[in-house]
């Protein structure tokens, strides 16, 4: 998701005005422009509001929104900036580890290996290994995700995949 800055130019005869607004969420393409028009309309007071346009001589024209719809006066729309929101940033290592632990069975445990490193095991079944416990948890979650994907390919609908997509 991202926050997009949109510049809209409205015109009636030789009178025009340019407004700028931001649109957040998972909008793309024309839906960004439609959302931006809605934002401007809300800022102006909805159907009860008015848009003040000016001509080259500086003369003003008030256009009442109950009579003239903004989308009918739109002559130019530009997305001038796109900034990712926090959701677009990769998850922190701490978040990745928490998700990995949640993806593993509750009975899974981290155990040190005799020659160094760690393993994540559920009873006698080894789920993942690593040089650190963190790496072992991440590898265990990745292994479970692969196993679930393989089972889905072999027998669709046989299991439900509860692992996170972005591990």
N, C-alpha and C positions, 0 to 999 in steps of 0.2 A: 504494500500500500504506500501511497505517497500523498503529499500535499502539493497541489498544482496551482500556480498563480496564473490567472486568466485575465486578459485585457479584452474588453468588449467596447465596440464603438457603435453607438446608436445615432440614427440620422432621420430627420424629417425635413424635406425640402433642402434648403441650404444650411440648416441648423444641425449641429452634432455635438456629441459629448462622448468622452471615453471614460469608462469606469474600470477599476481593477478590483478583483476579489480572489479569494482562495477557495479551492474545493479539495476536501480530504476524502479519504476512503479508497475504495477499489473501483473508481470510475476510469474509463478510458474513452478516447475518441470523442464522438458527438455527445455522449452522456456527460462528459466534463463540461462542455459548453452549455448544455441544457441546465445542469446544476448551477453553473455560474450565473446564468440568466435568473434562475430562481433566487439565488442569493441577493443579487442586485434588487430584484423586485421586493424581497423581504426588507432589505435595508431602506428602501424608499417608502415603505408602509403598505405594501400589497396593492390591492385594487383601489384603495383610498389615497395612495401616494401620487406624487407627480415627479416627472423628470424634467430638469431644466437643461435646455440645449442652447448653444450660442452659435451665431454666424461669424463670418470673418470680420465684420464690423463691430463685434462685441455685443450685439443685440441679443436679448434673451427671448426664448420661447418656452413656456411651461406646457408640458404635455401630460395630461391626466391619464393615469394608468387604467382607470376603469373604461376609458374610451379608446386608448391606443395601447396595444399589447407590446411589451418590450421585444418579443421575438419577431414581430412584424417590422420593428424599427432597426433591427440588428443589421449592420452592413459590414462589420469586420469582427472576427473573433480570433484571438491568438493565445496559445498556451505559452507564456513567456518564461516560466520556470517550473521545474519539477524537483521536489526535494523528498527523499525517502523519509518515511516515518520510522520510529524506533522498531516497528515490527519488521522492517526490511533489513535491519542489521542482523548479522549472524548471532545466534544465541551464545551467551558467555559459556566458558568451560563449566562453570558451576551449574548452569541450566542444562547443559548437555549431559552432565553426570547425573543430575536429578532425574532427567527423562530416561536415561539408560537404566537407572535403578528401578524406576517405575515400570519399565518395559519387561523387566525380569520377574520371574516368579517370586512371591514373598519369601519363600523358603531358601532362595539363593543366598549364598554367603561368599565373602571374599576370604581366601585363605592364602597364606604365604607358601611359596613353592620351596622345596629343599635347596635348590641351586640358585635361588634368587628370583625375584619377580612374584607375581600374584596370579591366582586363578579365581574365577568366579564359577562356583559349582552349585548345582541343585542336587543334593544327595550325591550319588556317584557320577552324575552326568556333568562333564565339564562344559561350561557355556562359553568361556573366553579366558584368555591369558593376556598378560602384559607385564612390562617392567615395573609399572606402578599399579596400585589398586585402581586409580582413575582410568588408566588405559585398559585395564582388564574389564571394568564395567562397560566402557564404551564398546570394546570388542564383543562382549557378551550380548549386548543389545543389538549390535549389527548382525551377529550370528543368528539370533532369534528372528530378526526381521527377514533375513535371507531364507531361513527355514519356513517361515510363514508364507513368503512369496512363492517358494517352491511348492508347498502344499496347495496353495490356491491354484497354481498352474496345473497341478496333477488332478486335483479334485476341487473345482470351483465351488465355493459356498461351504466347504467342509469345515473351515475354521474362520474365526474372525481375527483380523489383524488389529491388535490394540496398541501396536508400537507407533511412535511418532514418525511422521514422514521425513522430518529433517534431522534425524540422528546421523 
